[in-house]
């Protein structure tokens, strides 16, 4: 198994960074869109994001929720 990691076309740390970035996409979208429930979306992503269903739920919520009104 360890030999498989060394045969990847990209460095293992780069692969890890990409996986972490993809994992936090719902949180990034919620913060970037200035969502009302950004903290709740982040909590859902951290707690249940490791399951595919939890990650998709956080992503959909981040994409569909209303933005904060800017006065």
C-alpha positions as CSV (number, residue, x, y, z in Angstrom):
1,X,0.0,0.0,0.0
2,X,2.8,2.4,0.8
3,X,4.3,1.9,-2.6
4,X,1.1,3.0,-4.3
5,X,1.4,6.4,-2.6
6,X,4.9,7.0,-4.0
7,X,3.7,6.2,-7.6
8,X,1.2,9.1,-7.7
9,X,1.7,11.6,-10.4
10,X,1.5,14.4,-7.8
11,X,3.2,14.9,-4.5
12,X,1.3,13.4,-1.6
13,X,1.2,16.7,0.3
14,X,-0.3,18.4,-2.8
15,X,-2.9,15.6,-3.0
16,X,-3.8,16.2,0.7
17,X,-4.1,19.9,0.2
18,X,-6.5,19.4,-2.7
19,X,-8.6,17.0,-0.6
20,X,-8.8,19.4,2.2
21,X,-9.7,22.3,-0.1
22,X,-12.5,20.2,-1.7
23,X,-13.7,19.2,1.8
24,X,-14.1,22.9,2.8
25,X,-15.8,24.1,-0.4
26,X,-19.2,24.5,1.3
27,X,-17.7,26.7,4.0
28,X,-15.8,28.7,1.5
29,X,-18.9,29.3,-0.6
30,X,-21.0,30.3,2.5
31,X,-18.4,32.8,3.6
32,X,-17.8,34.1,0.1
33,X,-21.5,34.7,-0.4
34,X,-21.9,36.3,3.0
35,X,-24.7,33.8,4.0
36,X,-27.0,34.3,6.9
37,X,-26.3,30.7,8.2
38,X,-22.6,30.6,7.3
39,X,-21.8,29.4,10.9
40,X,-24.4,26.6,10.8
41,X,-23.3,25.6,7.3
42,X,-19.7,25.4,8.6
43,X,-20.8,23.4,11.6
44,X,-22.6,20.9,9.4
45,X,-19.6,20.6,7.1
46,X,-17.2,19.9,10.0
47,X,-19.5,17.5,11.8
48,X,-21.1,15.6,9.0
49,X,-19.0,16.6,6.0
50,X,-17.0,13.4,6.2
51,X,-20.0,11.6,4.9
52,X,-20.9,12.3,1.3
53,X,-24.5,13.0,2.2
54,X,-23.5,15.6,4.9
55,X,-21.0,17.3,2.5
56,X,-23.6,17.5,-0.3
57,X,-26.2,18.8,2.1
58,X,-23.8,21.6,3.3
59,X,-22.9,22.4,-0.3
60,X,-26.6,22.6,-1.4
61,X,-27.4,24.7,1.7
62,X,-24.5,27.1,0.9
63,X,-25.6,27.5,-2.7
64,X,-29.3,28.0,-2.0
65,X,-29.5,30.0,1.2
66,X,-30.3,33.7,1.2
67,X,-27.5,36.2,1.4
68,X,-27.3,38.8,4.2
69,X,-28.8,42.1,3.2
70,X,-26.3,44.9,3.1
71,X,-27.7,48.2,4.5
